[in-house]
Amino acid sequence: MLYQIFETQRSLMEPFADFAQAASKLYGQTNSPIAQNPMAQRVSAGYDLLYRLGKDYEKPQFGIKSVEVEGTEVAIHERIEMDKPFCELRRFKRFTDAAATLTKLKAQPVVLIVAPLSGHYATLLRDTVKTMLKDHKVYITDWKNARLVPLSDGEFHLDDYVNYVQEFIRDLQSKYGNCHIMSVCQPTVPVLAAVSLMASRGEKTPITMTMMGGPIDATKSPTAVNNLAMNKSHSWFENNVIYRVPDNFPGAGRRVYPGFLQHTGFVAMNPDRHLKSHYDYFKDLIKGDNSSVDSHRDFYDEYNAVLDMDADYYLETINTVFQDFKLVRGTWEIKNPQGKLELVRPQDIRTTALLTVEGELDDISGSGQTEAAHKLCSGIVRQEHHHLEAKGAGHYGIFSGRRWRDVVYPHVKSFILEHNKGQGKGVVKAVAAKPKAVAKKAIPAVKKAAPVAAKAAPVKAVAKPAAKKAAAAQK
C-alpha cells in the first residue's frame, strides 16, 4: 500500500513541479518584464529549488562522448553487448583515426567493472569509467530497475547475480582470451564468489581482481549501515521495506525494496548536510554562480535517481553478507544455472592477483572489511596480494572525484598493467614512474598486514567488540 500511496503523491506533485519550473524560467529570463522586479532573481531561485525538490528523477545517462588518450581525443560509442532480464553488459567502444593511438588502444587490458546493485544506478561510477577508459577497454554491469522487469522474466536471487558475473567473465574471455575484474562496494562479495566458483571448477579466472570499499567481512569495524542489517531480523526487513510494484509499471506485482525508501534512508543519515547543500544552491542561484549551480545539479541528478531492488536478492544479501557472514565462515552455497549447489571456496583461487582498496574515512564499509579478502584468498601467492588505504578518502572518494583520479587510479592502473600476462607489454613501459613508485609503497602494507590477518580472531570474537565500537556510527 505504501508504494501506491507514494506513486499517488508523486503524480499529484508532478503538475506543481512543472509549474515551479516554468515560474523559475519566467522570473529568470533577462528579457522578461517580470524579471525586472528587484526580487525576481530570488523568486526564480526559490521556484527552481521547489522544482528540484519535487521533480521525478529518471535514470541518468553515462554521457561519455570522448576521452583523451595520451593527447589524442578518442570518440566513445556506448553499446549493449549482452542483455539479461535484470542486467545489461554495457561496453564503451573507443574509436580514433590516429593509427599510432589505435595500436595502443588495441593492446590495452580489458576490464569488467561490476557496479553496485544497492540503490543507485551504474552511472554512479561515471567518473570511474571515464578515467579507466584512458588506459583500458571497459565493460560495466548496468543493473536494471526491478519495477521495469515483468514478472514473466522470473525471479532474481543473489545466486543469479553471481551467475551473471560468471557469464560476463566468460563472454570477455571468449573475445579477448582473458580479462581483469573490478568491483566497487556491494559487488565485492558476489564477485569474489563468482571467481571462487570458477577456480574450484578449474575454469580460467580473471588475471586480476580489484575490490574497492566492499563488505567482504562485515564483522570488522561495523558502520551504521552494517549495524542496521545485523540488528534487525529477516522478518523485520520483509515486513517493513518490501512492497509490490504498482500496476502502472511493467513489473507490476513484483516484490521489491523500493528506491524511494532507499533514498529516504540515504538522506536521513546526513539530513543537515543535505539541507545545507540545498540552501547553498539557493544562494548560488541568486549570486549567479553557474559553476556551483551546475555541480549541485549534476550531483543530485545522480544521487536522487534510485532504482527498486528485487526482494529476493535484497533479503538474501542481508542474510548472507550481514547476518550469517557465510563468505567468511565458509558456509555459502550457490545454486548454479543447472540447479546444483556449489560451495564458495576463495582459497581455490590461485592464478588471479588481488588488490583491495579502502578509504580511510569510509563510513559505509568500515576499515578492514575489504582487506579481509586477502585472508580468504589464501591460495594466491603472497607477492600477488596488494592493499591500498586511500588517506582522507571517504566511501565515494575511492572511486569518484579527485582522490580517485590522483591517488587510487594510479595504483589500479599500475596493478592491472603489470599483471596483464603479455597483453599490451608496450603499454606497461609507458606507465609513469610516479604511479609505479606509489604502487610499490602499497605492497608492504599488505605484507605487514598478512601476519595480522593470520592471527585474526574467529568471526564471533571479532563481531562483538567491533559492534560496540561502532554503535554510534553514522553513514
C-alpha positions as CSV (number, residue, x, y, z in Angstrom):
1,M,0.0,0.0,0.0
2,L,2.9,2.4,0.8
3,Y,4.2,2.2,-2.7
4,Q,0.8,3.0,-4.2
5,I,0.5,6.0,-1.8
6,F,3.9,7.3,-2.8
7,E,3.0,6.9,-6.5
8,T,-0.2,8.8,-6.0
9,Q,1.6,11.6,-4.2
10,R,4.2,11.8,-6.9
11,S,1.5,12.1,-9.6
12,L,-0.2,14.9,-7.6
13,M,3.1,16.7,-7.2
14,E,4.1,16.5,-10.8
15,P,2.0,19.4,-12.1
16,F,3.3,21.6,-9.2
17,A,6.9,20.7,-10.1
18,D,6.2,21.6,-13.7
19,F,4.6,24.9,-12.6
20,A,7.6,25.7,-10.4
21,Q,10.0,25.1,-13.3
22,A,8.0,27.3,-15.6
23,A,7.8,30.1,-13.0
24,S,11.5,29.9,-12.4
25,K,12.2,30.4,-16.1
26,L,9.7,33.2,-16.3
27,Y,11.3,35.2,-13.4
28,G,14.8,34.3,-14.5
29,Q,14.6,35.4,-18.2
30,T,16.5,38.6,-18.5
31,N,14.3,39.8,-21.4
32,S,11.1,39.2,-19.4
33,P,9.3,42.3,-17.9
34,I,8.7,40.3,-14.8
35,A,12.5,39.7,-14.4
36,Q,13.0,43.5,-13.9
37,N,11.4,43.2,-10.5
38,P,14.2,43.7,-7.8
39,M,13.1,40.4,-6.2
40,A,12.9,38.4,-9.4
41,Q,16.2,36.6,-9.1
42,R,15.3,35.5,-5.5
43,V,11.8,34.4,-6.6
44,S,13.3,32.5,-9.6
45,A,15.8,30.7,-7.3
46,G,13.0,29.7,-4.9
47,Y,10.9,28.2,-7.7
48,D,13.9,26.4,-9.1
49,L,14.6,24.9,-5.7
50,L,11.0,23.8,-5.4
51,Y,11.2,22.2,-8.8
52,R,14.4,20.3,-7.9
53,L,12.8,19.0,-4.7
54,G,9.6,18.0,-6.3
55,K,10.6,16.6,-9.7
56,D,10.9,12.9,-10.6
57,Y,14.5,11.8,-11.2
58,E,14.9,9.4,-14.1
59,K,17.9,7.1,-14.8
60,P,20.8,9.3,-15.8
61,Q,22.9,8.7,-18.9
62,F,26.6,8.0,-18.8
63,G,27.1,10.7,-21.4
64,I,30.7,9.9,-22.1
65,K,31.3,11.1,-25.6
66,S,35.1,11.2,-25.7
67,V,38.3,10.8,-23.6
68,E,41.8,11.9,-24.1
69,V,44.4,9.1,-24.6
70,E,47.9,10.4,-24.5
71,G,47.0,13.8,-26.0
72,T,44.6,12.3,-28.7
73,E,40.9,12.8,-28.4
74,V,39.2,9.4,-28.7
75,A,35.5,9.1,-29.5
76,I,33.3,6.8,-27.3
77,H,30.4,4.7,-28.5
78,E,28.3,3.2,-25.8
79,R,26.5,0.0,-26.6
80,I,24.9,-3.1,-25.0
81,E,26.9,-6.3,-25.5
82,M,24.6,-8.6,-23.6
83,D,21.1,-8.1,-22.4
84,K,19.9,-10.2,-19.4
85,P,16.5,-9.8,-17.7
86,F,18.0,-7.9,-14.8
87,C,21.2,-6.5,-16.2
88,E,22.9,-5.2,-19.3
89,L,26.5,-5.7,-20.0
90,R,27.5,-2.3,-21.4
91,R,30.6,-1.6,-23.4
92,F,32.3,1.7,-24.1
93,K,33.9,1.2,-27.5
94,R,36.7,3.6,-28.4
95,F,37.3,5.0,-31.9
96,T,40.1,7.0,-33.5
97,D,41.7,7.7,-36.9
98,A,45.2,8.1,-35.4
99,A,47.0,4.9,-36.3
100,A,49.5,5.0,-33.5
101,T,46.8,5.7,-30.9
102,L,44.7,2.9,-32.4
103,T,47.6,0.4,-32.0
104,K,47.9,1.4,-28.3
105,L,44.1,1.0,-27.7
106,K,44.1,-2.5,-29.2
107,A,46.9,-3.6,-26.8
108,Q,45.3,-2.2,-23.6
109,P,43.8,-4.5,-21.0
110,V,40.1,-5.5,-20.8
111,V,38.4,-4.6,-17.6
112,L,34.9,-5.7,-16.4
113,I,33.6,-3.2,-13.8
114,V,30.9,-4.7,-11.7
115,A,28.7,-1.8,-10.5
116,P,26.8,-1.9,-7.2
117,L,23.1,-3.1,-7.1
118,S,22.4,-1.2,-3.9
119,G,20.0,1.7,-4.7
120,H,21.7,3.8,-7.3
121,Y,22.3,3.2,-11.0
122,A,25.6,2.1,-12.5
123,T,26.0,5.7,-13.7
124,L,27.2,6.5,-10.2
125,L,30.5,5.1,-11.5
126,R,30.7,7.5,-14.4
127,D,33.9,9.1,-13.2
128,T,35.4,5.6,-12.6
129,V,34.5,4.6,-16.2
130,K,35.7,7.8,-17.8
131,T,39.1,7.6,-16.0
132,M,39.6,3.9,-16.8
133,L,38.8,4.4,-20.5
134,K,42.1,6.3,-20.9
135,D,44.1,3.1,-20.4
136,H,41.6,0.1,-20.7
137,K,38.9,-1.5,-22.7
138,V,35.9,-1.0,-20.4
139,Y,32.7,-3.0,-19.8
140,I,30.3,-2.4,-17.0
141,T,27.3,-4.2,-15.5
142,D,24.3,-1.9,-15.8
143,W,21.7,-3.3,-13.4
144,K,18.0,-2.7,-14.3
145,N,15.3,-1.2,-12.2
146,A,13.3,-4.2,-10.9
147,R,10.0,-2.3,-11.3
148,L,10.5,-2.4,-15.0
149,V,11.2,-6.1,-15.2
150,P,7.9,-8.1,-15.9
151,L,7.0,-11.0,-13.6
152,S,7.2,-13.2,-16.7
153,D,11.0,-12.7,-16.7
154,G,11.2,-14.7,-13.4
155,E,12.8,-14.0,-10.0
156,F,16.2,-12.6,-9.2
157,H,18.3,-14.0,-6.4
158,L,21.8,-13.4,-5.1
159,D,22.8,-16.7,-6.8
160,D,21.6,-15.2,-10.1
161,Y,23.8,-12.1,-9.5
162,V,26.8,-14.4,-9.1
163,N,25.9,-16.5,-12.2
164,Y,25.5,-13.3,-14.2
165,V,29.1,-12.2,-13.3
166,Q,30.5,-15.6,-14.3
167,E,28.7,-15.4,-17.6
168,F,30.0,-11.9,-18.3
169,I,33.6,-13.0,-17.4
170,R,33.3,-16.0,-19.8
171,D,32.0,-13.8,-22.6
172,L,35.0,-11.4,-22.3
173,Q,37.4,-14.4,-22.1
174,S,36.0,-15.8,-25.3
175,K,36.6,-12.5,-27.1
176,Y,39.9,-11.4,-25.6
177,G,41.5,-14.6,-24.0
178,N,41.1,-13.2,-20.5
179,C,40.1,-10.0,-18.6
180,H,40.5,-8.1,-15.4
181,I,37.6,-7.5,-13.0
182,M,36.9,-4.6,-10.7
183,S,34.1,-4.5,-8.1
184,V,33.0,-1.4,-6.2
185,C,31.2,-1.7,-2.8
186,Q,28.4,-4.2,-2.7
187,P,29.6,-6.5,-5.6
188,T,32.9,-7.3,-4.0
189,V,31.1,-10.2,-2.2
190,P,29.4,-11.8,-5.3
191,V,32.4,-11.1,-7.5
192,L,34.7,-13.0,-5.1
193,A,32.1,-15.8,-5.0
194,A,31.9,-15.9,-8.8
195,V,35.7,-16.1,-9.3
196,S,36.0,-18.6,-6.5
197,L,33.4,-20.9,-8.1
198,M,35.2,-20.7,-11.5
199,A,38.5,-21.5,-9.7
200,S,37.0,-24.5,-7.9
201,R,35.8,-25.9,-11.2
202,G,39.2,-25.5,-12.9
203,E,38.0,-22.7,-15.2
204,K,40.2,-19.8,-16.3
205,T,39.8,-16.9,-13.8
206,P,40.4,-13.2,-14.4
207,I,44.0,-12.0,-14.4
208,T,43.4,-9.6,-11.6
209,M,40.6,-8.7,-9.1
210,T,40.4,-5.2,-7.8
211,M,38.0,-4.8,-4.8
212,M,37.1,-1.4,-3.6
213,G,35.2,-0.5,-0.4
214,G,33.1,-3.6,0.0
215,P,31.8,-5.7,2.9
216,I,33.8,-8.8,2.4
217,D,33.8,-9.3,6.2
218,A,31.1,-7.0,7.7
219,T,32.1,-8.0,11.3
220,K,35.1,-5.8,11.1
221,S,34.6,-2.1,12.2
222,P,30.8,-2.2,11.6
223,T,29.3,1.0,10.4
224,A,25.7,2.3,10.9
225,V,24.8,0.5,7.7
226,N,26.2,-2.7,8.9
227,N,24.6,-2.4,12.4
228,L,21.1,-1.9,10.9
229,A,21.5,-5.0,8.8
230,M,22.9,-7.0,11.7
231,N,20.5,-6.0,14.4
232,K,17.2,-6.4,12.5
233,S,15.6,-9.8,11.8
234,H,14.8,-11.2,8.4
235,S,11.1,-10.8,9.2
236,W,11.6,-7.1,10.1
237,F,13.1,-6.3,6.7
238,E,10.4,-8.4,4.9
239,N,7.6,-6.6,6.8
240,N,8.9,-3.1,6.7
241,V,10.8,-2.4,3.5
242,I,9.4,-4.9,0.9
243,Y,6.4,-3.9,-1.2
244,R,4.8,-4.8,-4.5
245,V,5.2,-2.7,-7.6
246,P,2.1,-0.8,-8.5
247,D,0.1,-1.6,-11.7
248,N,1.4,1.4,-13.7
249,F,4.8,-0.2,-14.2
250,P,5.9,-3.2,-16.4
251,G,7.0,-5.1,-13.2
252,A,3.5,-4.8,-11.6
253,G,3.2,-7.2,-8.7
254,R,6.9,-7.9,-8.3
255,R,8.1,-7.8,-4.7
256,V,10.8,-5.1,-4.3
257,Y,12.7,-2.9,-1.9
258,P,11.5,0.5,-3.4
259,G,14.0,3.1,-4.5
260,F,12.1,5.9,-2.7
261,L,12.5,4.1,0.6
262,Q,16.3,3.7,0.0
263,H,16.6,7.3,-0.9
264,T,14.8,8.3,2.3
265,G,17.4,6.3,4.2
266,F,20.3,7.9,2.4
267,V,19.1,11.4,3.2
268,A,18.2,10.5,6.8
269,M,21.8,9.6,7.6
270,N,23.0,13.1,6.9
271,P,20.0,15.5,6.8
272,D,21.9,18.5,8.0
273,R,24.4,18.1,5.1
274,H,21.7,17.9,2.5
275,L,19.8,20.8,4.0
276,K,22.9,23.0,3.9
277,S,23.7,21.9,0.3
278,H,20.2,22.9,-0.9
279,Y,20.4,26.3,0.9
280,D,23.8,26.9,-0.7
281,Y,22.3,26.0,-4.1
282,F,19.6,28.7,-3.5
283,K,22.3,31.3,-2.6
284,D,24.4,30.3,-5.7
285,L,21.3,30.8,-7.9
286,I,20.8,34.3,-6.6
287,K,24.5,35.1,-7.0
288,G,24.6,33.7,-10.5
289,D,27.4,31.2,-9.6
290,N,26.7,28.9,-12.5
291,S,29.7,26.6,-11.8
292,S,28.5,25.8,-8.3
293,V,24.9,25.5,-9.5
294,D,25.9,23.0,-12.2
295,S,27.9,21.0,-9.7
296,H,24.9,20.8,-7.4
297,R,22.6,19.7,-10.2
298,D,25.0,17.1,-11.5
299,F,25.4,15.6,-8.1
300,Y,21.7,15.4,-7.1
301,D,20.6,14.3,-10.6
302,E,22.7,11.2,-9.8
303,Y,22.0,11.0,-6.1
304,N,18.3,11.3,-6.3
305,A,17.9,8.7,-9.1
306,V,17.3,5.4,-7.4
307,L,16.1,2.0,-8.6
308,D,14.0,-0.7,-7.0
309,M,15.8,-3.9,-6.0
310,D,14.2,-7.4,-6.3
311,A,13.1,-8.5,-2.8
312,D,14.6,-12.0,-3.0
313,Y,18.0,-10.6,-4.0
314,Y,17.9,-7.9,-1.3
315,L,16.8,-10.2,1.6
316,E,19.4,-12.9,0.6
317,T,22.1,-10.3,0.5
318,I,21.2,-9.1,4.0
319,N,21.2,-12.6,5.3
320,T,24.4,-13.8,3.5
321,V,26.6,-10.8,4.0
322,F,25.5,-9.0,7.2
323,Q,23.8,-11.7,9.4
324,D,25.2,-15.2,8.7
325,F,28.5,-14.0,7.3
326,K,28.5,-17.0,5.0
327,L,31.5,-16.0,2.9
328,V,34.0,-15.6,5.8
329,R,32.6,-18.7,7.6
330,G,32.9,-20.9,4.6
331,T,29.2,-21.9,4.6
332,W,28.0,-20.1,1.4
333,E,26.5,-22.4,-1.2
334,I,25.3,-21.0,-4.6
335,K,22.9,-22.7,-7.0
336,N,24.4,-22.8,-10.5
337,P,22.2,-22.5,-13.6
338,Q,21.9,-26.3,-13.7
339,G,20.3,-26.2,-10.2
340,K,23.3,-27.7,-8.4
341,L,24.6,-26.2,-5.1
342,E,28.3,-25.3,-5.1
343,L,30.3,-24.3,-2.1
344,V,32.2,-20.9,-2.3
345,R,35.9,-21.5,-1.7
346,P,38.0,-18.4,-2.1
347,Q,41.1,-20.4,-1.1
348,D,40.8,-22.2,-4.5
349,I,41.8,-19.0,-6.4
350,R,45.4,-19.3,-7.4
351,T,46.1,-17.6,-10.7
352,T,44.4,-14.2,-10.0
353,A,46.2,-11.3,-8.4
354,L,44.3,-9.4,-5.7
355,L,44.2,-5.7,-5.0
356,T,41.9,-4.3,-2.2
357,V,41.2,-0.6,-1.8
358,E,39.8,1.1,1.3
359,G,39.1,4.7,2.1
360,E,40.5,6.0,5.4
361,L,37.2,7.8,6.2
362,D,34.8,5.3,4.7
363,D,31.6,5.3,6.7
364,I,29.8,2.6,4.7
365,S,32.3,-0.2,4.5
366,G,34.4,0.0,7.6
367,S,38.2,-0.4,7.9
368,G,39.4,-3.9,7.3
369,Q,36.2,-5.2,5.7
370,T,37.6,-5.2,2.2
371,E,41.1,-6.2,3.2
372,A,39.7,-9.3,4.7
373,A,39.6,-10.8,1.2
374,H,43.4,-11.5,1.5
375,K,43.0,-13.9,4.3
376,L,40.2,-15.7,2.5
377,C,42.2,-16.0,-0.8
378,S,45.0,-18.0,0.9
379,G,45.7,-19.9,-2.4
380,I,47.1,-16.7,-4.1
381,V,50.9,-16.4,-3.6
382,R,51.9,-13.8,-1.1
383,Q,53.5,-11.4,-3.7
384,E,50.2,-11.2,-5.6
385,H,48.4,-9.7,-2.6
386,H,48.2,-5.8,-2.7
387,H,46.3,-3.4,-0.5
388,L,45.8,0.4,-0.5
389,E,44.3,2.6,2.1
390,A,43.4,6.0,0.5
391,K,44.2,8.6,3.1
392,G,41.5,11.2,3.6
393,A,39.1,9.4,1.2
394,G,35.5,8.5,2.2
395,H,33.4,5.8,0.5
396,Y,32.7,7.7,-2.7
397,G,36.2,9.2,-2.8
398,I,37.8,5.9,-3.7
399,F,36.0,5.6,-7.0
400,S,35.0,9.2,-7.9
401,G,36.5,12.6,-7.7
402,R,40.0,14.0,-7.1
403,R,41.2,11.3,-4.7
404,W,40.1,8.6,-7.1
405,R,41.9,10.2,-10.0
406,D,45.0,11.3,-8.3
407,V,45.5,8.7,-5.5
408,V,43.6,5.5,-6.2
409,Y,43.7,5.2,-10.0
410,P,47.5,5.3,-10.4
411,H,47.6,2.2,-8.2
412,V,44.8,0.4,-10.0
413,K,46.3,1.2,-13.4
414,S,49.8,0.0,-12.5
415,F,48.5,-3.1,-10.8
416,I,46.4,-4.1,-13.9
417,L,49.1,-3.4,-16.4
418,E,51.9,-5.2,-14.5
419,H,49.7,-8.4,-14.4
420,N,48.4,-8.3,-17.9
421,K,50.2,-11.5,-18.8
422,G,51.9,-10.2,-22.0
423,Q,48.9,-8.3,-23.3
424,G,50.0,-4.8,-24.1
425,K,53.5,-5.0,-22.8
426,G,54.4,-1.9,-24.7
427,V,51.8,0.0,-22.6
428,V,53.4,-1.2,-19.4
429,K,56.5,0.7,-20.3
430,A,54.5,3.8,-20.7
431,V,53.4,3.8,-17.1
432,A,54.7,7.0,-15.4
433,A,57.4,6.5,-12.8
434,K,55.5,8.2,-10.1
435,P,52.5,5.8,-10.1
436,K,54.9,2.8,-10.1
437,A,56.7,4.2,-7.1
438,V,53.4,4.9,-5.2
439,A,52.1,1.4,-6.1
440,K,55.2,-0.2,-4.6
441,K,54.6,1.5,-1.3
442,A,51.2,-0.1,-1.1
443,I,52.6,-3.6,-1.3
444,P,54.4,-3.6,2.1
445,A,51.2,-2.6,3.7
446,V,49.8,-6.0,2.7
447,K,52.8,-7.9,3.7
448,K,52.7,-6.2,7.1
449,A,49.0,-6.9,7.4
450,A,49.3,-10.6,6.4
451,P,50.5,-11.9,9.7
452,V,47.9,-9.9,11.5
453,A,45.2,-11.4,9.3
454,A,46.6,-14.9,10.0
455,K,46.1,-14.2,13.7
456,A,42.7,-12.8,13.4
457,A,40.1,-13.9,15.9
458,P,37.2,-16.1,14.8
459,V,34.2,-14.1,13.4
460,K,32.2,-14.4,16.6
461,A,35.1,-13.0,18.7
462,V,35.5,-10.0,16.3
463,A,31.9,-9.1,15.9
464,K,31.0,-8.3,19.5
465,P,33.6,-5.7,20.4
466,A,33.6,-4.2,16.9
467,A,29.8,-3.7,17.0
468,K,30.1,-1.9,20.3
469,K,32.8,0.4,19.0
470,A,30.7,1.5,16.0
471,A,27.3,1.7,17.9
472,A,27.2,5.4,17.4
473,A,28.5,5.5,13.8
474,Q,26.6,7.4,11.2
475,K,26.7,6.9,7.4
